[in-house]
Structure formats: structure tokens, C-alpha cells
């Protein structure tokens, strides 16, 4: 079995041309993954993954904003789990569920931050 690489290049500037460029790379990635795995990736599956990713990202951003006024109990394990859920499982239903639970936990946490120093 031989391994093949696929590299995504992201332009530094955010403009219409860079969006078109990245979109084309993502289309090529879809074809690459289909070829390597031998499985078809439906347009519907791609759209669902994008929708899940947007929802999870929105939930995560909301909880970060709420943390300014709330003091949720957290550990390094919780933070590492957030990294795995939001990055390795990006686009999945599991990432949406996790970020919804995280957002609800922060909303329920006590208001007011205590200085540790």
C-alpha cells in the first residue's frame, strides 16, 4: 500500500480570489478522498458537515464570550477534550452535541470571576 499526500494551501489575504482558490482545493480534496477510500462523498454529506461545523463553531464562540462573566469549573482534561471535539471531529454531530452541552454548562455556571492571583 502506498500513501499519498494532499496539502491545502490557505492564502494569507481574505478576499474573493482566495475564497475561490480554497473552494477549488476543497473540491479537489473531495475527489482525492473518494479515490483513496473508494467511497463516494455526497454533496449532501458535505453540506451537513459544513452546517455542523458552523453550528459547533457558533456554540463554542458563544461559550467563550459567556466565560467573561461566568466562572465554569474546568480542568485541563476538559480543555483537551474541547480541542479533540472541535478539531478532530469538526463537522460531526458529536462536535455539535459537545459544544451545545459546553455552552449550557457555562450558562449554568456561577456569575462572577474570582481572581486567582
C-alpha positions as CSV (number, residue, x, y, z in Angstrom):
1,X,0.0,0.0,0.0
2,X,1.4,3.4,-0.9
3,X,0.5,6.6,0.9
4,X,-0.3,9.8,-0.9
5,X,-0.3,13.3,0.5
6,X,-2.8,16.1,-0.1
7,X,-1.9,19.6,1.1
8,X,-4.3,22.5,1.5
9,X,-2.8,26.0,1.0
10,X,-4.5,28.9,2.5
11,X,-3.8,32.4,1.2
12,X,-2.9,35.0,3.9
13,X,-5.3,37.6,2.5
14,X,-9.1,37.1,2.8
15,X,-10.7,38.2,-0.5
16,X,-12.9,36.8,-3.3
17,X,-9.9,35.3,-5.1
18,X,-8.7,33.5,-2.0
19,X,-12.2,32.1,-1.3
20,X,-12.4,30.8,-4.9
21,X,-8.9,29.3,-4.6
22,X,-9.6,27.5,-1.3
23,X,-13.0,26.3,-2.6
24,X,-11.3,24.7,-5.6
25,X,-8.8,23.0,-3.3
26,X,-11.6,21.6,-1.2
27,X,-13.3,20.2,-4.3
28,X,-10.0,18.5,-5.2
29,X,-9.7,17.1,-1.7
30,X,-13.2,15.6,-2.0
31,X,-12.1,13.8,-5.2
32,X,-8.8,12.8,-3.6
33,X,-10.6,11.3,-0.6
34,X,-13.0,9.4,-2.8
35,X,-10.2,8.0,-4.8
36,X,-8.1,6.9,-1.8
37,X,-11.0,5.5,0.2
38,X,-13.0,4.1,-2.7
39,X,-16.1,5.7,-1.2
40,X,-18.4,8.3,-2.7
41,X,-18.8,11.6,-0.7
42,X,-22.2,13.0,-1.4
43,X,-22.9,16.7,-1.8
44,X,-25.5,16.3,1.0
45,X,-22.9,14.8,3.4
46,X,-20.5,17.8,2.6
47,X,-23.3,20.3,3.2
48,X,-24.3,18.6,6.5
49,X,-20.6,18.6,7.7
50,X,-20.3,22.3,6.9
51,X,-23.6,23.0,8.7
52,X,-22.4,21.0,11.8
53,X,-19.1,22.8,11.7
54,X,-20.8,26.2,11.6
55,X,-23.1,25.3,14.5
56,X,-20.3,23.9,16.7
57,X,-18.2,26.9,16.0
58,X,-21.0,29.3,16.9
59,X,-21.7,27.4,20.1
60,X,-18.0,27.4,21.0
61,X,-17.7,31.2,20.4
62,X,-20.8,31.8,22.5
63,X,-19.4,29.9,25.4
64,X,-16.1,31.7,25.2
65,X,-17.9,35.1,25.3
66,X,-20.0,33.9,28.3
67,X,-16.9,32.9,30.2
68,X,-16.1,36.6,30.6
69,X,-19.0,36.8,33.1
70,X,-19.2,33.2,34.3
71,X,-16.8,31.0,36.2
72,X,-17.3,27.5,34.9
73,X,-15.5,24.7,36.7
74,X,-12.9,23.4,34.2
75,X,-9.8,21.2,34.1
76,X,-7.0,20.7,31.7
77,X,-8.8,17.4,30.7
78,X,-11.9,19.4,29.8
79,X,-9.9,21.8,27.7
80,X,-8.1,19.0,25.9
81,X,-11.4,17.3,25.2
82,X,-12.7,20.5,23.7
83,X,-9.7,20.5,21.3
84,X,-10.4,17.0,20.2
85,X,-14.1,17.6,19.8
86,X,-13.8,20.9,18.0
87,X,-10.8,20.0,15.7
88,X,-10.6,16.3,15.2
89,X,-14.3,15.8,15.0
90,X,-15.1,19.1,13.3
91,X,-18.2,18.7,11.1
92,X,-19.6,15.8,13.1
93,X,-22.9,15.6,15.0
94,X,-20.7,14.7,18.1
95,X,-19.0,18.1,17.9
96,X,-22.3,19.9,17.8
97,X,-23.7,17.9,20.7
98,X,-20.5,18.6,22.7
99,X,-20.5,22.3,22.1
100,X,-24.2,22.6,23.0
101,X,-23.5,20.8,26.3
102,X,-20.5,23.0,26.9
103,X,-22.5,26.2,26.2
104,X,-25.2,25.0,28.5
105,X,-22.7,24.3,31.3
106,X,-21.2,27.7,31.0
107,X,-24.7,29.3,31.1
108,X,-25.5,27.4,34.3
109,X,-22.2,28.3,36.0
110,X,-21.9,30.9,38.6
111,X,-21.6,34.5,37.6
112,X,-18.5,36.5,38.5
113,X,-14.9,35.6,38.1
114,X,-12.6,35.1,41.1
115,X,-9.0,36.3,40.7
116,X,-6.5,33.5,41.3
117,X,-3.7,35.9,41.9
